[in-house]
């Protein structure tokens, strides 16, 4: 029986242009799981008449700064394709009945086109692997919702992988990336483990994302033999006026600089692939915030991307369901 492996991530605009960003942001910010609006009608008005008339141009300027950084196009898609090729190479050497595709939750290639590609290759079982280490309703559950909308009779033949925030290979790969980085850049005064934030309201409603981020951080700190005062957990990419989970990464960086902490390094364990939030928001903008506040040395530890240990982890997880 042929089996299809679908690797999926958040998504990306097709081009770093205002029109491409408007199309992408409209799809992304129209997802009820992402926004969970208090009032859908009011949110629709705000989105279509304010956000989509102002944010696309600003976002396009940001994307231009990182475009083609890992290939020919969007870093997130380029890296996900690198991951897919590495997983395919590894597993195809052991199994001859597997097909592999990439599909994004928003933008192209879409999950629907990816799933149809697997069906057209006569796959009868499907393994869906959202590349989010920590589970959130805004990411993983949104992915499953979107898939369920077109799975129809294939639901019983589909396996969903919901998180891997405590996976030993994942923690080991994170630890190795830190160790390798520090061999080149020395050990910092403080290691910041920064995750993408979500509104506090989501956590209050039962989203387990925050707790899984904390669990990952503790396991990574243990693996690195870090003392409590040698690392800090924080959250970045706040959007909108409401209260988000804290502490905020940029606030922490400013505070540390004022406390004469001169050298910090930031790792983003919640990202399986580098993207706008890591390559620009953290590596460039957060660095500027720290240095301008009086810090001396800042470096970003790249996401696991297609590191050997990361690929091994992905293959091990997939093999559990073959």
C-alpha positions in Angstrom: 0.0 0.0 0.0 1.4 3.4 -1.0 1.6 6.0 1.8 1.8 9.7 1.4 3.8 12.0 3.7 2.7 15.6 3.8 5.0 18.1 5.5 3.2 21.4 6.2 4.0 24.7 7.8 2.3 28.1 8.1 2.8 29.4 4.7 4.3 32.3 2.8 3.5 34.9 0.1 4.4 34.0 -3.4 6.4 37.2 -3.9 7.7 40.0 -1.7 5.2 42.5 -3.2 2.3 44.5 -1.8 -0.3 42.6 -3.9 1.1 39.1 -3.0 1.2 40.1 0.7 -2.4 41.4 0.6 -3.6 38.1 -0.8 -1.6 36.0 1.7 -2.5 38.1 4.7 -6.2 38.1 3.8 -6.2 34.3 3.8 -4.1 34.0 7.0 -6.0 36.7 9.0 -9.4 35.4 7.9 -8.8 32.1 9.7 -11.0 32.1 12.9 -8.5 29.8 14.6 -5.7 32.4 14.2 -7.6 35.5 15.3 -10.5 34.0 17.3 -12.3 37.3 17.0 -14.7 38.6 19.7 -16.9 39.9 16.9 -16.5 38.4 13.4 -18.3 41.2 11.6 -16.2 43.9 13.3 -13.0 42.0 12.7 -13.9 41.6 9.0 -14.3 45.4 8.7 -11.0 46.1 10.5 -9.2 43.5 8.3 -10.6 44.6 4.9 -10.7 48.3 5.4 -7.7 49.0 7.7 -5.2 46.1 8.0 -5.2 45.0 4.3 -4.8 48.6 3.2 -1.8 49.3 5.4 0.1 46.2 6.4 0.8 44.5 3.0 3.2 47.3 1.9 5.1 47.3 5.2 5.3 43.5 5.2 6.5 43.4 1.6 9.4 45.7 2.5 10.3 43.3 5.3 10.1 40.2 3.1 12.4 41.9 0.5 15.2 41.9 3.2 15.1 38.1 3.6 13.9 36.9 0.2 16.3 34.4 -1.6 18.3 34.0 1.7 18.0 30.2 1.5 17.4 29.7 -2.2 15.2 31.3 -4.8 12.3 32.7 -3.0 10.7 32.6 0.5 13.1 31.2 3.2 10.3 29.2 4.9 9.3 27.4 1.7 12.9 26.9 0.5 13.9 25.4 3.8 10.7 23.2 4.0 11.6 21.9 0.6 15.1 21.1 1.8 13.6 19.3 4.7 11.3 17.3 2.5 14.2 16.3 0.2 16.3 15.2 3.1 13.5 13.2 4.7 12.6 11.7 1.3 16.3 10.6 0.7 16.5 9.0 4.2 13.2 7.2 4.2 13.2 6.1 0.5 16.4 4.2 1.2 14.4 2.0 3.6 10.9 2.0 2.1 9.8 1.8 -1.5 6.1 2.7 -1.1 6.3 6.3 0.1 5.4 9.6 -1.6 6.4 13.0 -0.2 5.0 16.5 -0.7 5.0 19.9 0.9 1.7 21.8 1.4 1.2 25.1 3.3 -1.7 26.1 5.5 -1.9 29.4 3.7 -0.6 30.4 0.3 1.1 28.1 -2.2 1.7 25.2 -2.5 -1.6 24.6 -0.7 -2.4 21.6 1.4 -5.3 20.8 -0.9 -3.0 20.6 -4.0 -0.5 18.6 -2.0 -3.1 16.1 -0.8 -4.5 15.7 -4.2 -1.0 15.1 -5.6 -0.7 12.2 -3.1 -4.1 10.8 -4.1 -3.1 11.0 -7.8 -0.1 8.9 -7.0 -2.4 6.2 -5.6 -1.6 6.7 -1.9 -4.1 5.0 0.4 -2.7 6.1 3.7 -1.6 9.7 4.7 0.6 11.0 7.4 0.2 14.8 8.0 3.2 16.4 9.8 2.7 20.0 10.8 6.2 21.3 11.6 5.2 23.1 14.8 7.0 21.5 17.8 4.5 23.0 20.2 0.8 22.5 19.8 -1.6 25.5 19.5 -5.1 25.8 18.3 -4.0 28.7 16.2 -1.5 26.6 14.2 -1.9 22.8 14.6 -5.6 22.7 15.1 -6.1 25.3 12.3 -4.1 22.9 10.0 -6.3 20.0 10.9 -9.5 22.0 10.4 -8.4 23.0 6.9 -7.5 19.5 6.1 -10.7 18.0 7.4 -12.6 20.4 5.1 -11.5 18.3 2.1 -10.5 14.9 3.5 -14.0 13.4 3.1 -13.7 9.6 2.9 -9.9 9.6 3.7 -10.2 10.6 7.3 -9.9 7.1 8.6 -6.8 6.6 6.6 -5.1 9.8 7.8 -2.6 10.2 10.7 -2.2 13.6 12.3 1.0 14.4 14.2 0.1 17.1 16.7 3.3 18.0 18.5 6.8 16.9 19.4 7.8 19.5 22.0 9.4 16.8 24.3 10.9 14.6 21.6 14.4 13.6 22.7 15.9 14.0 19.2 14.3 17.4 19.0 15.8 18.5 22.3 19.1 17.0 21.4 19.2 18.9 18.0 18.4 22.1 19.8 21.1 21.5 22.3 23.7 20.7 19.6 22.8 23.8 17.7 23.4 25.9 20.8 26.7 24.2 21.5 28.0 24.6 17.9 27.0 28.2 17.9 28.8 28.9 21.2 32.0 27.3 20.0 32.1 30.1 17.4 30.6 33.0 19.4 31.5 32.0 23.0 29.1 31.4 25.8 26.7 34.4 26.5 25.8 36.0 29.8 22.2 34.9 29.0 20.5 32.5 26.5 17.1 33.7 25.5 14.6 31.1 24.4 12.1 33.1 22.4 8.8 31.6 21.1 6.1 33.1 19.0 3.5 34.6 21.2 -0.2 34.1 21.3 -2.9 36.2 23.1 -3.3 35.5 26.8 -7.0 35.0 26.0 -6.1 31.8 24.1 -4.3 30.3 27.1 -7.2 31.3 29.4 -9.5 29.3 27.1 -7.4 26.2 27.4 -4.7 26.4 24.7 -1.8 24.3 25.9 0.8 26.1 23.8 2.3 28.2 26.6 2.9 25.2 28.8 4.5 23.2 26.0 6.8 26.1 25.4 7.8 26.1 29.0 8.3 22.3 29.0 10.6 22.5 25.9 12.6 25.3 27.6 13.1 23.3 30.7 14.2 20.2 28.8 16.6 22.3 26.7 18.1 24.0 29.8 18.6 20.6 31.4 20.3 19.2 28.3 22.6 22.2 28.3 23.2 22.1 32.1 22.0 25.7 32.5 21.3 27.3 35.8 18.1 29.2 36.2 19.9 32.6 35.9 21.6 31.6 32.7 18.6 31.5 30.5 15.3 33.3 30.0 12.0 32.2 28.3 10.2 34.9 26.3 7.7 35.5 23.5 7.8 37.7 20.4 5.7 38.9 17.4 2.8 40.5 19.3 0.0 41.7 17.1 -2.9 43.9 17.9 -3.9 45.8 21.2 -4.9 42.9 23.4 -2.8 41.3 26.1 -0.4 38.6 24.9 1.6 36.0 26.9 4.6 37.4 28.6 7.4 38.2 29.0 8.0 40.0 25.7 11.4 39.3 24.1 12.2 42.9 23.2 11.3 44.1 26.7 13.6 41.4 28.2 16.4 42.4 25.9 16.1 46.1 26.9 16.0 45.2 30.6 19.0 43.0 30.3 21.0 45.6 28.5 20.2 48.1 31.3 21.3 45.6 33.9 24.7 45.5 32.2 24.2 42.1 30.7 26.5 42.7 27.7 26.3 39.4 25.7 23.1 37.6 24.8 22.2 34.8 22.3 18.6 34.1 21.2 17.3 30.7 20.0 13.7 30.2 18.8 12.8 26.6 19.6 9.2 26.9 18.3 10.4 27.4 14.7 11.3 24.3 12.6 12.5 26.6 9.8 13.8 30.1 9.6 11.3 32.7 8.3 10.5 36.4 8.6 9.9 36.2 12.4 13.4 34.8 13.0 15.5 36.2 10.2 14.2 39.8 10.5 12.3 40.3 13.7 14.9 38.5 15.9 18.2 38.4 14.0 18.0 42.1 12.9 15.4 44.1 14.8 15.8 42.5 18.2 19.5 42.9 17.9 19.1 46.6 17.2 16.9 46.9 20.3 19.5 45.2 22.5 22.5 47.1 21.2 20.7 50.5 21.3 19.7 49.8 24.9 23.4 49.4 25.8 24.1 45.7 25.1 27.4 44.8 23.5 27.1 41.5 21.7 24.0 39.7 20.3 23.7 36.7 18.0 20.8 34.6 16.8 21.1 30.8 16.8 19.5 29.6 13.6 16.4 27.3 13.5 17.0 23.6 13.1 16.1 23.8 9.4 17.7 20.8 7.6 20.3 19.9 10.2 21.1 16.2 10.2 19.8 15.6 13.7 16.5 17.5 12.9 16.0 15.4 9.8 16.6 12.2 11.8 14.0 13.3 14.3 11.5 14.0 11.6 12.1 10.6 10.1 11.9 8.8 13.4 8.5 10.4 14.1 7.2 9.5 10.7 8.4 5.9 11.0 6.2 5.4 14.0 3.1 5.6 11.8 4.3 3.7 8.7 
